[in-house]
Structures are given as structure tokens and as C-alpha cells.
Amino acid sequence: MTLLPEERQQVILDELNRHGKIQVMSLAKNLAVTPETIRRDLDQLEQQRLLKRVYGGAIPYHLAKREPHFEKKQAIQQTAKTKIGQIAAELLSDGDTIALDVGTTTLELARAIKGLNQLTIVTNSLPAASLLNELLEANQFNGQVIMLGGLTHPAQQSVAGAFTCELLSRFHFDKAFISCGGMTADGFTDYDMEETLCSTMMIQRAEQVYVLGDTSKIGQTQFFRICGWQDVSAVICDQPMPDEWLSSGMQTTWISEHPGRRDFTC
């Protein structure tokens, strides 16, 4: 049975409310229509401010306007974040000193750490510090965890501010793992100014910098700039780099979960 456009768009909104993100190709298959039809539906719904178009699909409109609380973010793109965290953990080596910023994807990196020795992990994420301490007690890895001081941000369970940046300026990191709220051809951005300044300081103090972000971040620009592409060693994402970025000749390393694309350099 063929649905009317209004009926089809209501199905789309129901799926979005249920899953937190929708994909064009999946909707086209489930609704037995072309991807172009779904894209037109998404364009119309975006004009009504009922959703926000992102690369390959859409997210709820409110997510593009303000940062959700930490607990709510954990449920968004959870499978993708878990896989990104697992890929990022493979880049760690015995003896590394790493910086881990605030974010639900970097938290998944912390969860995936195991079997490594003499790690030093510096973070301003309260959930990450707590989880890492539990993993240390369980002998999942050995080393030390340094929780940065500063002002707490309860909604994001983070620590940030001038004192946090001052502490970060005294460290040297082998690797920094940075989350983001948006990535475009112009660089990486996030919601909170104080947290972003801490992430930027981590980048400045690190030999290698990895940005972790799922596909809902592609094409999004948030309030405050973290860094440009020239500051990043690699991006770790759950999908390959967008074709339009590839065709533009962008120079970076893009690591994805897809077979054969784990170390794709453009």
C-alpha cells in the first residue's frame, strides 16, 4: 500500500523519535520509495523545524540547537560510538601518556582500554575518570589516571575553566583523543566554550591528535571552534569520508569501521 506524503512523513518522524537518528537509505527501503523521495520529505520536515538534516539522514531539530545532557547523548548513536571507541583503543601503546576530553564517544574509548601497561590518562571527564578507575581496580590495564581540577559542569559531567587549561599547559601528551559536536570542511566545533578551550589545549600539548565523531556530526557547525584539519592526525568515524570532501582534495587520514577503509588516507 502506497502512503500519502503526509503519512510517510509521519512514519519518518515516528522513527526519528524512536531511534534518535534516521538514515535515508534505510527509510527508502522500509517505505518502498526512492532515496530522492525520502530526501524531499526530509527537506520539507526540516523547513517545518521538525528535524535537522545531517549527512546521510536526519536528527531531531533540538539536537542541532543546544547540547543534550550527557545521559541523553549516551543513547544517541550508541552502536557507532562503541565501535569508534574500540577502533581508537587500538591506537594506544604501552607507556602512552594520553589526553581524553569530555564526550560520550571518548567515554567509549575509555571503556575499550584493556591489556595495556603503564598508561597515563589525563582527563576532564568525570564519567571517564570513574570508569577508568574501575578498570584499573579490575586489572583491565595498569597505569594511572589523572583527573584535572577546575569548575564542574553538571549537565555534561565535566571539569573546565581557566584553572583546567593552566594544568593542561604543563603536560606533554603522546596522543590526544578529542570529541566534537560538529565537523565541516572548515574544521571542528563544539557547544561549550570552556570545554572547547580545554580540548584545544590538549591538542596543542599532544604529538598526535585524533578526533572521534559519528556521522551525525558531519556537516554540523556548533558554537565554538576546536581546531582546523591541519591540527589533526586522523579522524575516527563510523562511516567513510563524504564524497564531496574526497573530491575537494582534503588532506587528512580518515579511519572508519568499514572493512577495507580502516586506514583510508586522502
C-alpha positions in Angstrom: 0.0 0.0 0.0 1.4 3.4 -1.1 1.4 6.0 1.6 0.5 9.6 1.1 3.3 12.1 1.6 1.8 13.3 4.9 1.5 9.7 6.1 5.1 8.8 5.0 6.4 11.9 6.8 4.6 10.9 10.0 6.3 7.5 9.8 9.6 9.3 9.4 9.0 11.4 12.5 7.9 8.3 14.5 11.2 6.5 13.5 13.2 9.6 14.5 11.5 9.8 17.9 12.1 6.2 18.4 15.8 6.0 17.4 17.2 9.5 17.7 18.6 9.4 14.1 17.3 8.2 10.8 19.1 7.2 7.6 17.9 7.9 4.1 18.7 4.5 2.6 17.1 2.6 5.4 13.9 4.7 5.2 13.7 4.3 1.4 14.0 0.5 1.7 11.4 0.2 4.5 8.9 2.6 2.8 9.5 1.2 -0.7 10.3 4.6 -2.2 13.4 6.1 -3.8 16.1 7.8 -1.7 15.2 11.0 -3.6 11.7 10.9 -2.3 12.9 10.5 1.3 15.3 13.4 0.8 12.4 15.6 -0.3 10.5 14.5 2.7 13.4 15.4 5.0 13.8 18.8 3.3 10.1 19.6 3.9 10.3 18.4 7.5 13.4 20.5 8.1 11.6 23.6 6.7 9.0 23.0 9.4 11.7 22.7 12.1 10.7 19.1 12.9 14.1 17.7 12.2 17.6 18.7 11.2 19.3 17.2 8.0 22.7 15.7 8.6 25.0 13.6 6.4 23.0 10.6 5.2 19.9 11.3 7.2 18.5 13.5 10.0 18.5 14.1 13.7 15.9 15.8 16.0 15.8 19.5 15.5 16.5 20.4 19.1 19.9 18.5 19.0 21.1 21.0 16.4 20.3 23.9 18.7 21.5 23.0 22.1 23.7 20.4 23.7 21.7 17.5 25.2 22.5 16.4 28.8 25.3 13.8 29.0 23.0 10.9 29.8 20.8 11.6 26.8 23.8 11.9 24.5 24.9 8.4 25.6 21.8 6.9 24.0 22.3 8.6 20.6 24.3 6.7 18.0 25.4 4.3 20.8 26.5 1.4 18.4 28.5 3.8 16.3 30.2 5.4 19.3 31.1 2.0 20.8 32.8 0.9 17.5 34.6 4.2 17.2 35.9 3.8 20.8 37.1 0.3 20.0 39.0 1.5 16.9 40.5 4.4 18.9 41.7 2.0 21.6 43.7 0.0 19.0 45.9 3.1 18.5 47.1 3.0 22.1 50.5 1.5 23.1 52.2 0.5 26.3 53.6 3.6 28.1 51.5 6.2 26.3 50.5 9.4 28.1 47.2 10.4 26.6 44.6 13.2 27.0 40.9 12.3 26.9 38.4 15.1 26.7 34.7 15.3 27.5 32.3 13.3 25.4 30.2 10.2 25.2 32.4 8.8 22.3 35.7 9.4 24.2 34.0 7.6 27.1 33.6 4.5 24.9 37.3 4.7 24.2 38.0 4.6 27.9 35.7 1.6 28.2 37.6 -0.3 25.4 41.1 0.1 27.0 42.4 -3.3 28.1 45.7 -5.3 28.2 48.0 -2.2 28.2 50.7 -1.4 30.6 52.0 1.9 32.1 49.3 4.1 30.6 48.9 7.6 31.9 45.5 9.0 31.2 44.7 12.7 31.8 41.0 13.7 31.5 38.5 16.4 32.4 35.6 13.9 32.1 34.1 12.8 35.4 32.5 9.6 33.9 35.7 8.7 32.1 37.8 9.1 35.3 35.3 7.0 37.3 35.2 4.3 34.7 39.0 4.2 34.2 39.4 3.8 38.0 37.1 0.8 37.9 39.1 -0.7 35.1 42.3 -0.2 37.0 40.9 -2.0 40.0 39.8 -4.8 37.8 43.3 -5.1 36.3 42.0 -4.5 32.8 45.0 -2.3 32.3 47.7 -0.7 34.5 49.0 2.8 34.9 47.5 5.9 36.4 44.5 8.2 35.9 44.8 12.0 36.5 41.6 13.9 37.0 42.0 17.5 36.1 40.8 20.2 38.5 38.5 23.1 37.7 34.9 24.2 37.7 32.3 21.4 37.3 29.7 21.4 34.6 27.0 19.1 36.0 24.9 18.8 32.8 27.9 17.4 30.9 29.7 15.8 33.9 32.9 17.7 33.1 35.5 19.9 34.5 36.7 23.0 32.7 37.8 26.7 33.1 41.0 28.7 33.3 42.5 26.5 36.1 41.9 23.4 34.0 43.6 25.0 31.0 46.5 26.1 33.2 47.0 22.5 34.4 46.9 21.2 30.8 49.6 23.6 29.7 52.0 21.8 32.0 51.6 18.3 30.4 53.0 16.7 27.3 50.9 14.0 25.6 51.8 11.3 23.2 48.2 11.3 21.9 45.0 13.3 22.5 41.6 12.0 21.8 39.1 14.7 21.2 35.3 14.7 20.7 33.3 17.2 18.7 29.8 18.5 18.2 30.3 19.2 14.5 32.8 18.8 11.7 32.8 20.6 8.3 35.4 21.3 5.7 36.3 24.3 7.8 37.2 22.3 10.9 35.8 21.0 14.2 33.4 22.7 16.6 31.6 22.1 19.9 28.9 23.5 22.1 30.6 24.8 25.3 33.3 27.5 25.2 35.1 26.4 28.4 35.2 22.7 27.4 36.3 23.6 23.9 39.2 25.7 25.2 40.3 22.6 27.3 40.2 20.4 24.2 42.2 23.0 22.2 44.8 23.0 24.9 45.0 19.2 24.8 45.6 19.4 21.1 48.4 21.9 21.5 50.2 19.7 24.0 49.9 16.5 22.0 52.2 14.8 19.5 49.3 13.1 17.8 45.6 14.2 17.7 42.6 12.0 17.0 39.1 13.4 16.6 36.3 11.0 17.4 32.9 11.7 15.8 30.0 9.7 14.4 28.2 10.6 11.2 25.6 12.8 12.9 28.4 15.4 13.4 29.3 15.6 9.7 28.1 18.9 8.2 27.3 20.4 11.6 28.7 23.6 13.0 28.4 24.4 16.7 29.1 27.4 18.8 32.9 27.3 19.4 35.8 26.2 17.2 38.1 23.5 18.5 40.7 23.3 15.7 41.3 23.0 12.0 42.1 20.0 9.9 45.7 20.9 9.9 45.8 20.2 13.6 44.5 16.7 13.4 46.4 13.5 12.8 43.3 11.5 11.9 39.5 11.4 12.2 37.9 8.2 13.5 34.3 7.9 12.3 31.8 5.1 11.7 31.4 5.9 8.0 33.8 6.8 5.2 34.6 10.4 4.4 31.9 12.2 2.5 32.4 12.0 -1.3 32.3 15.8 -1.6 35.2 16.1 0.9 37.2 13.5 -1.0 36.7 15.3 -4.3 37.8 18.6 -2.8 41.3 17.1 -2.2 41.1 17.4 1.6 44.4 16.1 3.1 43.9 14.0 6.2 43.6 10.5 7.5 40.1 9.1 8.0 39.7 5.9 9.9 36.3 4.2 9.8 34.8 0.9 11.0 34.1 -0.4 7.5 36.2 -3.3 6.1 38.9 -2.1 3.8 38.5 1.5 5.0 40.2 1.4 8.3 43.2 3.4 7.2 42.0 5.5 4.3 44.2 8.5 3.6 43.2 11.3 1.3 
